[in-house]
Amino acid sequence: PNYLVIGTYQRPYDVQFSTPVKVFGTRFFPDGIIQILGVYPSEFINAYENGIDVLGGSIEAFCDSLRSIPFVNERVALANNFLSKQL
């Protein structure tokens, strides 16, 4: 999927893409996953889910906005705003 929610994996993995990609990630404490995503962290142990299935269509608009922002501090501000709205 284009938008992933990745859980905790119990062993390391190398992830390789066929073309270069830019990645922006957010790490949560387990209780934050429940409050922000509305699901228990146990659902994401050794698993990933399509972000649209978890967060709905709003994740697409958020990611499109992230791609258009050149500066990391502005991306962080946008992510903080998006995640605050999820609460």
C-alpha positions in Angstrom: 0.0 0.0 0.0 1.0 3.6 -0.5 0.3 4.6 3.1 1.4 2.1 5.8 0.8 1.7 9.5 3.6 -0.5 10.6 3.6 -2.3 14.0 6.4 -3.5 16.2 8.4 -6.3 14.7 10.3 -8.7 17.0 13.3 -9.0 14.7 15.0 -6.6 12.3 14.1 -6.4 8.6 15.8 -4.8 5.6 13.2 -3.0 3.5 14.1 -2.4 -0.1 12.2 -0.5 -2.8 12.6 -0.8 -6.5 13.0 3.0 -6.8 14.3 5.6 -4.3 11.6 6.8 -1.9 11.4 9.5 0.8 10.1 8.3 4.1 8.5 10.2 6.9 7.6 8.2 10.0 6.0 8.7 13.4 6.7 6.4 16.4 4.1 6.0 19.1 4.1 4.6 22.6 1.6 1.8 22.9 -1.0 3.9 24.7 -0.7 6.5 22.0 -1.8 4.1 19.3 -5.1 3.4 21.1 -5.8 7.2 21.6 -4.8 8.3 18.1 -5.6 5.4 15.8 -8.3 3.8 17.9 -6.9 0.3 17.8 -4.9 -1.8 20.2 -1.2 -2.1 19.6 -1.5 -5.9 19.8 -3.2 -5.7 16.4 0.1 -4.5 14.9 2.6 -6.9 16.3 4.7 -8.3 13.4 2.2 -6.7 11.0 1.4 -3.7 8.9 -1.9 -2.4 7.6 -3.0 -0.1 4.8 -3.1 3.4 6.3 -6.4 4.1 4.5 -8.0 1.1 6.2 -6.9 2.4 9.6 -7.2 6.2 9.2 -9.6 6.6 6.3 -9.1 8.9 3.4 -7.7 11.7 5.5 -4.3 9.9 5.4 -4.1 10.5 1.6 -4.6 14.3 1.9 -2.1 14.4 4.8 0.6 12.5 2.9 0.0 14.6 -0.3 0.6 17.7 1.9 3.7 16.2 3.4 5.2 15.6 0.0 4.8 19.2 -1.0 6.6 20.6 2.0 10.4 20.9 1.6 11.4 21.5 5.2 11.4 18.9 8.0 10.3 21.3 10.7 7.2 22.2 8.6 6.5 18.5 8.0 6.7 17.8 11.8 4.3 20.7 12.4 1.9 19.3 9.8 2.1 15.8 11.4 1.5 17.3 14.9 -1.6 19.0 13.6 -2.9 15.9 11.8 -2.3 13.6 14.8 -3.9 16.1 17.2 -7.0 16.1 15.1 -7.1 12.3 15.3 -7.4 12.6 19.1 
